[in-house]
Amino acid sequence: MAGNYYQPFSLRVSENLRDKIKFIANQNKRSTNKEIEFILENYVNEYEKNHGAIIIATDE
C-alpha cells in the first residue's frame, strides 16, 4: 500500500502512564498517538546510533 498508511498497533499501558504521555503531548501540541510515535522514533534513533543501523527486510 502506498502513501502514509500506518498499520494500526494496539498498546497496553497503565492509565497513569497514558495520562502522563497525554499531558506531555498537550505541552508539545501533539496528539497522544503522535507523541508516542515521536518517543519511539527517538528511542530507535538512539539505539541505532549506539548499535548500528537496523536493517529490516521488506517484501517489495
Backbone as XML, in Angstrom:
<?xml version="1.0"?>
<chain id="A" units="angstrom">
  <residue number="1" name="MET">
    <atom name="N" x="0.839" y="-1.182" z="0.000"/>
    <atom name="CA" x="0.000" y="0.000" z="0.000"/>
    <atom name="C" x="0.883" y="1.244" z="0.000"/>
  </residue>
  <residue number="2" name="ALA">
    <atom name="N" x="0.596" y="2.196" z="-0.829"/>
    <atom name="CA" x="1.403" y="3.401" z="-0.966"/>
    <atom name="C" x="0.889" y="4.510" z="-0.048"/>
  </residue>
  <residue number="3" name="GLY">
    <atom name="N" x="1.666" y="5.562" z="0.043"/>
    <atom name="CA" x="1.241" y="6.718" z="0.818"/>
    <atom name="C" x="1.669" y="6.645" z="2.263"/>
  </residue>
  <residue number="4" name="ASN">
    <atom name="N" x="0.955" y="7.363" z="3.100"/>
    <atom name="CA" x="1.301" y="7.439" z="4.516"/>
    <atom name="C" x="0.446" y="6.513" z="5.364"/>
  </residue>
  <residue number="5" name="TYR">
    <atom name="N" x="0.140" y="5.335" z="4.854"/>
    <atom name="CA" x="-0.662" y="4.390" z="5.613"/>
    <atom name="C" x="0.153" y="3.853" z="6.780"/>
  </residue>
  <residue number="6" name="TYR">
    <atom name="N" x="-0.429" y="3.907" z="7.960"/>
    <atom name="CA" x="0.199" y="3.350" z="9.150"/>
    <atom name="C" x="-0.620" y="2.173" z="9.627"/>
  </residue>
  <residue number="7" name="GLN">
    <atom name="N" x="0.024" y="1.053" z="9.822"/>
    <atom name="CA" x="-0.629" y="-0.138" z="10.332"/>
    <atom name="C" x="-1.087" y="0.122" z="11.768"/>
  </residue>
  <residue number="8" name="PRO">
    <atom name="N" x="-2.351" y="-0.130" z="12.083"/>
    <atom name="CA" x="-2.811" y="0.044" z="13.472"/>
    <atom name="C" x="-2.016" y="-0.856" z="14.409"/>
  </residue>
  <residue number="9" name="PHE">
    <atom name="N" x="-1.751" y="-0.345" z="15.597"/>
    <atom name="CA" x="-0.961" y="-1.072" z="16.585"/>
    <atom name="C" x="-1.567" y="-0.808" z="17.955"/>
  </residue>
  <residue number="10" name="SER">
    <atom name="N" x="-1.967" y="-1.854" z="18.616"/>
    <atom name="CA" x="-2.564" y="-1.722" z="19.940"/>
    <atom name="C" x="-1.459" y="-1.783" z="20.989"/>
  </residue>
  <residue number="11" name="LEU">
    <atom name="N" x="-1.520" y="-0.874" z="21.946"/>
    <atom name="CA" x="-0.510" y="-0.822" z="23.002"/>
    <atom name="C" x="-1.205" y="-0.704" z="24.343"/>
  </residue>
  <residue number="12" name="ARG">
    <atom name="N" x="-0.891" y="-1.588" z="25.244"/>
    <atom name="CA" x="-1.481" y="-1.547" z="26.580"/>
    <atom name="C" x="-0.482" y="-0.919" z="27.541"/>
  </residue>
  <residue number="13" name="VAL">
    <atom name="N" x="-0.910" y="0.151" z="28.180"/>
    <atom name="CA" x="-0.100" y="0.819" z="29.197"/>
    <atom name="C" x="-1.006" y="1.169" z="30.365"/>
  </residue>
  <residue number="14" name="SER">
    <atom name="N" x="-0.401" y="1.425" z="31.496"/>
    <atom name="CA" x="-1.199" y="1.800" z="32.662"/>
    <atom name="C" x="-1.896" y="3.134" z="32.413"/>
  </residue>
  <residue number="15" name="GLU">
    <atom name="N" x="-2.978" y="3.335" z="33.094"/>
    <atom name="CA" x="-3.725" y="4.593" z="32.978"/>
    <atom name="C" x="-2.841" y="5.772" z="33.395"/>
  </residue>
  <residue number="16" name="ASN">
    <atom name="N" x="-2.039" y="5.562" z="34.427"/>
    <atom name="CA" x="-1.144" y="6.605" z="34.913"/>
    <atom name="C" x="-0.136" y="7.020" z="33.839"/>
  </residue>
  <residue number="17" name="LEU">
    <atom name="N" x="0.484" y="6.037" z="33.188"/>
    <atom name="CA" x="1.450" y="6.332" z="32.132"/>
    <atom name="C" x="0.768" y="7.012" z="30.951"/>
  </residue>
  <residue number="18" name="ARG">
    <atom name="N" x="-0.401" y="6.500" z="30.560"/>
    <atom name="CA" x="-1.144" y="7.109" z="29.456"/>
    <atom name="C" x="-1.459" y="8.572" z="29.750"/>
  </residue>
  <residue number="19" name="ASP">
    <atom name="N" x="-1.899" y="8.859" z="30.965"/>
    <atom name="CA" x="-2.231" y="10.237" z="31.337"/>
    <atom name="C" x="-1.000" y="11.142" z="31.320"/>
  </residue>
  <residue number="20" name="LYS">
    <atom name="N" x="0.142" y="10.614" z="31.719"/>
    <atom name="CA" x="1.378" y="11.408" z="31.695"/>
    <atom name="C" x="1.816" y="11.692" z="30.267"/>
  </residue>
  <residue number="21" name="ILE">
    <atom name="N" x="1.714" y="10.684" z="29.403"/>
    <atom name="CA" x="2.062" y="10.899" z="27.995"/>
    <atom name="C" x="1.102" y="11.891" z="27.365"/>
  </residue>
  <residue number="22" name="LYS">
    <atom name="N" x="-0.171" y="11.789" z="27.713"/>
    <atom name="CA" x="-1.175" y="12.724" z="27.207"/>
    <atom name="C" x="-0.838" y="14.153" z="27.645"/>
  </residue>
  <residue number="23" name="PHE">
    <atom name="N" x="-0.407" y="14.324" z="28.888"/>
    <atom name="CA" x="-0.009" y="15.633" z="29.399"/>
    <atom name="C" x="1.165" y="16.187" z="28.596"/>
  </residue>
  <residue number="24" name="ILE">
    <atom name="N" x="2.188" y="15.356" z="28.392"/>
    <atom name="CA" x="3.369" y="15.779" z="27.628"/>
    <atom name="C" x="2.976" y="16.121" z="26.198"/>
  </residue>
  <residue number="25" name="ALA">
    <atom name="N" x="2.116" y="15.307" z="25.610"/>
    <atom name="CA" x="1.658" y="15.560" z="24.237"/>
    <atom name="C" x="0.980" y="16.923" z="24.143"/>
  </residue>
  <residue number="26" name="ASN">
    <atom name="N" x="0.130" y="17.238" z="25.105"/>
    <atom name="CA" x="-0.531" y="18.542" z="25.115"/>
    <atom name="C" x="0.478" y="19.671" z="25.230"/>
  </residue>
  <residue number="27" name="GLN">
    <atom name="N" x="1.495" y="19.499" z="26.046"/>
    <atom name="CA" x="2.544" y="20.510" z="26.192"/>
    <atom name="C" x="3.285" y="20.726" z="24.875"/>
  </residue>
  <residue number="28" name="ASN">
    <atom name="N" x="3.437" y="19.657" z="24.111"/>
    <atom name="CA" x="4.146" y="19.714" z="22.830"/>
    <atom name="C" x="3.217" y="19.952" z="21.641"/>
  </residue>
  <residue number="29" name="LYS">
    <atom name="N" x="1.934" y="20.191" z="21.930"/>
    <atom name="CA" x="0.932" y="20.451" z="20.891"/>
    <atom name="C" x="0.862" y="19.314" z="19.868"/>
  </residue>
  <residue number="30" name="ARG">
    <atom name="N" x="0.882" y="18.072" z="20.410"/>
    <atom name="CA" x="0.756" y="16.878" z="19.586"/>
    <atom name="C" x="-0.365" y="16.024" z="20.142"/>
  </residue>
  <residue number="31" name="SER">
    <atom name="N" x="-0.883" y="15.141" z="19.301"/>
    <atom name="CA" x="-1.828" y="14.135" z="19.789"/>
    <atom name="C" x="-1.042" y="13.118" z="20.625"/>
  </residue>
  <residue number="32" name="THR">
    <atom name="N" x="-1.755" y="12.388" z="21.438"/>
    <atom name="CA" x="-1.097" y="11.344" z="22.229"/>
    <atom name="C" x="-0.435" y="10.327" z="21.315"/>
  </residue>
  <residue number="33" name="ASN">
    <atom name="N" x="-1.106" y="9.952" z="20.244"/>
    <atom name="CA" x="-0.542" y="8.998" z="19.295"/>
    <atom name="C" x="0.754" y="9.532" z="18.684"/>
  </residue>
  <residue number="34" name="LYS">
    <atom name="N" x="0.749" y="10.786" z="18.250"/>
    <atom name="CA" x="1.952" y="11.367" z="17.643"/>
    <atom name="C" x="3.074" y="11.511" z="18.669"/>
  </residue>
  <residue number="35" name="GLU">
    <atom name="N" x="2.730" y="11.761" z="19.920"/>
    <atom name="CA" x="3.746" y="11.849" z="20.977"/>
    <atom name="C" x="4.410" y="10.496" z="21.172"/>
  </residue>
  <residue number="36" name="ILE">
    <atom name="N" x="3.611" y="9.436" z="21.208"/>
    <atom name="CA" x="4.168" y="8.084" z="21.359"/>
    <atom name="C" x="5.046" y="7.748" z="20.157"/>
  </residue>
  <residue number="37" name="GLU">
    <atom name="N" x="4.586" y="8.098" z="18.956"/>
    <atom name="CA" x="5.389" y="7.862" z="17.752"/>
    <atom name="C" x="6.716" y="8.619" z="17.837"/>
  </residue>
  <residue number="38" name="PHE">
    <atom name="N" x="6.683" y="9.868" z="18.277"/>
    <atom name="CA" x="7.883" y="10.686" z="18.439"/>
    <atom name="C" x="8.854" y="10.045" z="19.438"/>
  </residue>
  <residue number="39" name="ILE">
    <atom name="N" x="8.320" y="9.592" z="20.568"/>
    <atom name="CA" x="9.148" y="8.944" z="21.597"/>
    <atom name="C" x="9.799" y="7.683" z="21.046"/>
  </residue>
  <residue number="40" name="LEU">
    <atom name="N" x="9.024" y="6.864" z="20.348"/>
    <atom name="CA" x="9.560" y="5.616" z="19.798"/>
    <atom name="C" x="10.611" y="5.876" z="18.724"/>
  </residue>
  <residue number="41" name="GLU">
    <atom name="N" x="10.369" y="6.862" z="17.857"/>
    <atom name="CA" x="11.367" y="7.199" z="16.826"/>
    <atom name="C" x="12.676" y="7.644" z="17.466"/>
  </residue>
  <residue number="42" name="ASN">
    <atom name="N" x="12.590" y="8.468" z="18.506"/>
    <atom name="CA" x="13.807" y="8.907" z="19.204"/>
    <atom name="C" x="14.536" y="7.733" z="19.843"/>
  </residue>
  <residue number="43" name="TYR">
    <atom name="N" x="13.782" y="6.805" z="20.414"/>
    <atom name="CA" x="14.378" y="5.628" z="21.038"/>
    <atom name="C" x="15.124" y="4.781" z="20.008"/>
  </residue>
  <residue number="44" name="VAL">
    <atom name="N" x="14.480" y="4.536" z="18.869"/>
    <atom name="CA" x="15.104" y="3.734" z="17.810"/>
    <atom name="C" x="16.332" y="4.458" z="17.255"/>
  </residue>
  <residue number="45" name="ASN">
    <atom name="N" x="16.237" y="5.754" z="17.029"/>
    <atom name="CA" x="17.392" y="6.519" z="16.526"/>
    <atom name="C" x="18.568" y="6.431" z="17.489"/>
  </residue>
  <residue number="46" name="GLU">
    <atom name="N" x="18.299" y="6.549" z="18.778"/>
    <atom name="CA" x="19.364" y="6.457" z="19.788"/>
    <atom name="C" x="19.966" y="5.048" z="19.805"/>
  </residue>
  <residue number="47" name="TYR">
    <atom name="N" x="19.120" y="4.038" z="19.696"/>
    <atom name="CA" x="19.591" y="2.660" z="19.656"/>
    <atom name="C" x="20.516" y="2.452" z="18.458"/>
  </residue>
  <residue number="48" name="GLU">
    <atom name="N" x="20.081" y="2.924" z="17.283"/>
    <atom name="CA" x="20.883" y="2.756" z="16.074"/>
    <atom name="C" x="22.192" y="3.544" z="16.159"/>
  </residue>
  <residue number="49" name="LYS">
    <atom name="N" x="22.165" y="4.681" z="16.796"/>
    <atom name="CA" x="23.386" y="5.463" z="16.958"/>
    <atom name="C" x="24.410" y="4.678" z="17.783"/>
  </residue>
  <residue number="50" name="ASN">
    <atom name="N" x="23.930" y="3.937" z="18.779"/>
    <atom name="CA" x="24.819" y="3.182" z="19.670"/>
    <atom name="C" x="25.152" y="1.786" z="19.165"/>
  </residue>
  <residue number="51" name="HIS">
    <atom name="N" x="24.287" y="1.203" z="18.342"/>
    <atom name="CA" x="24.461" y="-0.193" z="17.945"/>
    <atom name="C" x="24.527" y="-0.426" z="16.444"/>
  </residue>
  <residue number="52" name="GLY">
    <atom name="N" x="24.365" y="0.606" z="15.651"/>
    <atom name="CA" x="24.354" y="0.449" z="14.204"/>
    <atom name="C" x="22.940" y="0.356" z="13.664"/>
  </residue>
  <residue number="53" name="ALA">
    <atom name="N" x="22.842" y="0.572" z="12.371"/>
    <atom name="CA" x="21.532" y="0.591" z="11.708"/>
    <atom name="C" x="20.843" y="-0.757" z="11.811"/>
  </residue>
  <residue number="54" name="ILE">
    <atom name="N" x="19.539" y="-0.706" z="11.974"/>
    <atom name="CA" x="18.706" y="-1.907" z="11.968"/>
    <atom name="C" x="18.183" y="-2.062" z="10.545"/>
  </residue>
  <residue number="55" name="ILE">
    <atom name="N" x="18.508" y="-3.177" z="9.936"/>
    <atom name="CA" x="18.076" y="-3.450" z="8.564"/>
    <atom name="C" x="16.847" y="-4.343" z="8.628"/>
  </residue>
  <residue number="56" name="ILE">
    <atom name="N" x="15.756" y="-3.883" z="8.052"/>
    <atom name="CA" x="14.510" y="-4.627" z="8.048"/>
    <atom name="C" x="14.239" y="-5.097" z="6.616"/>
  </residue>
  <residue number="57" name="ALA">
    <atom name="N" x="14.052" y="-6.391" z="6.455"/>
    <atom name="CA" x="13.730" y="-6.938" z="5.129"/>
    <atom name="C" x="12.298" y="-6.573" z="4.782"/>
  </residue>
  <residue number="58" name="THR">
    <atom name="N" x="12.077" y="-6.182" z="3.540"/>
    <atom name="CA" x="10.732" y="-5.852" z="3.080"/>
    <atom name="C" x="10.329" y="-6.806" z="1.977"/>
  </residue>
  <residue number="59" name="ASP">
    <atom name="N" x="9.051" y="-6.875" z="1.719"/>
    <atom name="CA" x="8.532" y="-7.750" z="0.674"/>
    <atom name="C" x="8.529" y="-7.061" z="-0.694"/>
  </residue>
  <residue number="60" name="GLU">
    <atom name="N" x="9.027" y="-5.865" z="-0.780"/>
    <atom name="CA" x="8.982" y="-5.093" z="-2.048"/>
    <atom name="C" x="9.977" y="-5.604" z="-3.047"/>
  </residue>
</chain>
